[in-house]
Amino acid sequence: MAANNSGNSRDVLEHKAPSKSGILVNQTSLTLKEVPGDYGVYQVFECYFIGAKWVPTTSRGAGDPTSRDAGVGFPLGPTEGSVQQAYSPTKLDDALLGLNFSFGTEKKKFQDSEIRGGEGRTTVHFPAFKALYAYQRQYQFRYRVWWMADLSAKLWTVSQGSNTLDVEFNVTIQANEFTTSNQALHGEQRVELYPATRRYDDNDGSKYGRREYSDLYGKAKPYVETAKNAV
């Protein structure tokens, strides 16, 4: 059983980022193709924390006269709607494994089973004549993926018109975090969150030029196209 979180994290049902669009908590990059002296293509992942929520798994009312222990199993990893994206060739599972961030008074670093999938188990003690509610935690993220090309010894942001060519989607992770309460959890709380540093900034025109996707170097374009379609 994962340790219960301390403080008010067990008293509030949901913790949210200060912004509805999320706060950047990690930026990583992946080399899709690199030919020294010719060209390079790189994929940039940006992970934005949306929130963390305690999701009910089981409960029992106060009227039961028996006291017993019960084993509880719960799934780990991306929810069913997130699996296709999280396990695509974009290597998002590896990007999430490197994720280590703080929100409010808490710190989170994902375990391998929380990213690649698995099952968590714990034992819940149901006391006699007392209500008990059990919860598993889920984390919500917004992912943004975009591309850069190294052409003529200069990095270019791959663009479409005046905007960066990018793809966005949400991923929900079922974490190995479990808690119980004698009362049903409720309410939400905005948490303090400091944005991560962006090593690559697609809006920094002084550092990176822009290259239209349609005009991209012939050898580089297929790698961007394949990665874009896989997200």
C-alpha atoms as one frame of an Amber mdcrd trajectory, in Angstrom:
protein
   0.000   0.000   0.000   1.303   3.408  -0.866   1.639   5.700   2.112  -1.231
   8.067   2.750  -0.391  11.665   1.968  -0.133  13.937   4.969  -1.860  17.231
   5.610  -4.961  18.426   3.856  -4.362  16.282   0.748  -6.591  13.648   2.388
  -9.298  16.120   3.343  -9.941  17.623  -0.090 -11.331  15.613  -2.988  -9.529
  17.482  -5.749  -6.456  19.692  -6.100  -6.208  21.905  -9.173  -3.504  23.954
 -10.868  -3.886  27.758 -10.682  -4.625  27.865 -14.431  -7.315  25.842 -16.217
  -4.856  25.105 -19.016  -2.375  23.724 -16.479   1.125  24.659 -15.352   4.243
  23.372 -17.106   5.947  20.784 -14.892   8.309  19.149 -17.373   9.794  19.603
 -20.826  11.779  16.841 -22.492  12.971  16.164 -26.022  13.455  13.091 -28.184
  15.768  12.749 -31.170  13.772  11.337 -34.081  16.638  11.433 -36.582  20.097
  12.970 -36.578  22.531  12.894 -39.494  25.703  14.898 -38.649  26.455  17.510
 -41.269  23.070  17.056 -42.931  19.988  17.444 -40.715  18.302  16.580 -37.424
  14.685  16.244 -36.300  13.650  16.538 -32.649  10.358  16.134 -30.828   9.594
  18.269 -27.776   7.188  17.148 -25.048   5.626  19.650 -22.676   3.709  18.294
 -19.703   1.206  20.551 -17.922  -0.266  19.585 -14.540  -4.055  20.049 -14.518
  -4.925  18.491 -11.189  -5.029  15.493  -8.845  -8.242  13.895  -7.656  -9.193
  11.207  -5.159 -11.511   8.741  -6.932 -13.820   6.469  -4.848 -13.005   2.752
  -4.990 -15.106   1.223  -2.214 -17.088   2.247   0.870 -19.232   0.927   3.696
 -21.919   2.607   5.775 -22.001   3.014   9.553 -24.755   0.452  10.124 -22.676
  -2.711   9.673 -21.978  -4.428  13.038 -19.004  -6.465  11.796 -15.350  -5.523
  11.807 -13.272  -6.986   9.006 -10.257  -6.540   6.741 -10.707  -6.657   2.984
  -8.133  -6.835   0.211  -8.620  -4.222  -2.484  -7.037  -4.223  -5.931  -6.923
  -1.160  -8.151  -5.509  -0.528 -11.660  -2.369   1.532 -12.186  -1.304   3.476
 -15.241  -3.097   5.554 -17.865  -6.879   5.301 -17.920  -8.378   3.473 -20.875
  -8.927   6.678 -22.844  -5.270   7.646 -22.383  -3.606   4.351 -23.257  -3.360
   4.868 -27.008  -1.558   8.180 -26.684   0.609   7.267 -23.706   1.931   4.125
 -25.404   2.338   5.561 -28.899   5.773   5.742 -30.607   6.157   9.263 -29.234
   7.675   7.658 -26.102   5.390   9.514 -23.718   5.822   6.728 -21.188   9.541
   7.525 -20.985   8.810  11.245 -20.702   6.459  10.653 -17.781   8.964   8.397
 -16.024  11.293  11.363 -15.832   8.600  13.519 -14.289   9.313  14.765 -10.766
   7.425  17.821  -9.547   5.866  19.536  -6.532   2.376  20.929  -6.078   1.255
  22.649  -2.913   3.087  20.902  -0.066   3.419  17.603  -1.932   6.024  16.028
  -4.184   5.344  13.420  -6.836   7.623  11.099  -8.772   5.935   8.418 -10.840
   6.767   4.745 -10.441   7.271   2.494 -13.454   3.990   0.649 -12.815   2.093
   3.941 -12.665   3.223   4.775 -16.204   3.417   1.414 -17.958   0.420  -0.094
 -16.177  -0.051  -2.660 -13.438  -2.132  -3.381 -10.377  -1.902  -1.989  -6.871
  -3.182  -3.841  -3.819  -3.875  -2.830  -0.261  -5.834  -4.009   2.763  -8.695
  -1.904   4.066  -9.915  -2.242   7.651 -13.663  -1.734   8.014 -14.493  -0.987
  11.680 -17.821  -1.992  13.189 -20.569   0.650  13.161 -18.353   3.204  11.416
 -18.516   4.511   7.886 -15.421   4.169   5.729 -14.633   5.557   2.287 -11.629
   4.413   0.243 -10.027   6.362  -2.598  -7.335   6.031  -5.253  -5.622   9.103
  -6.651  -5.625  10.112 -10.296  -3.428  12.771 -11.910  -4.554  14.780 -14.923
  -2.058  16.233 -17.407  -2.230  18.132 -20.658   0.495  17.202 -23.109   1.736
  19.407 -25.907   4.036  17.954 -28.561   5.904  19.983 -31.177   8.934  19.609
 -33.438  12.253  21.253 -34.280  14.551  20.731 -37.250  18.311  21.286 -37.359
  19.006  22.635 -40.831  22.056  24.561 -42.025  23.503  24.547 -38.480  20.423
  26.326 -37.099  17.432  25.103 -35.104  14.052  25.804 -36.663  10.603  25.496
 -35.103   8.376  23.516 -37.455   5.382  25.746 -38.126   2.052  25.884 -39.874
   1.309  29.418 -40.957   2.223  31.768 -38.116   1.693  29.081 -35.462   3.825
  26.219 -34.208   2.857  22.832 -35.606   1.776  20.983 -32.466  -0.583  18.363
 -31.068  -2.283  18.504 -27.665  -4.114  15.849 -25.647  -4.901  14.927 -22.050
  -3.559  11.952 -20.105  -4.992  10.668 -16.810  -2.706   8.505 -14.656  -4.061
   6.143 -11.988  -1.468   6.403  -9.238  -0.337   3.960  -6.575  -1.774   6.225
  -3.896  -4.606   5.069  -1.667  -6.326   6.696   1.275  -9.326   6.117   3.543
 -11.603   8.464   5.438 -14.521   8.148   7.856 -16.270  10.878   5.890 -16.765
  11.295   2.166 -14.187  13.670   0.701 -15.477  16.782  -1.008 -14.418  20.176
  -2.313 -11.513  21.390  -4.391  -8.445  23.493  -3.725  -6.106  25.486  -5.950
  -2.490  24.598  -5.228   0.675  26.631  -5.612   2.806  25.451  -8.483   6.032
  26.856  -9.903   6.423  26.455 -13.688   9.317  24.354 -14.928  12.030  25.921
 -17.059  11.590  25.628 -20.807  14.874  24.661 -22.423  13.245  25.095 -25.818
  10.859  27.981 -26.449   9.009  27.882 -29.752   8.041  31.534 -29.291  11.652
  32.734 -29.000  12.157  34.164 -32.481  15.584  35.521 -31.587  16.912  32.012
 -30.959  14.954  29.790 -33.334  13.746  30.485 -36.828  10.485  29.138 -38.228
  10.241  26.667 -41.066   6.917  25.810 -42.679   5.994  22.150 -42.367   5.080
  22.101 -46.073   8.525  23.516 -46.958  10.495  21.244 -44.642  13.656  19.588
 -45.963  12.641  16.451 -47.864  14.673  14.029 -45.745  13.403  15.515 -42.477
   9.714  15.845 -43.284   8.774  12.114 -43.102  10.027  11.879 -39.514   7.844
  14.788 -38.399   4.875  13.420 -40.337   5.188   9.931 -38.828   5.542  11.291
 -35.290   2.647  13.741 -35.729   0.322  10.990 -36.946   1.350   8.714 -34.059
   0.307  11.174 -31.357
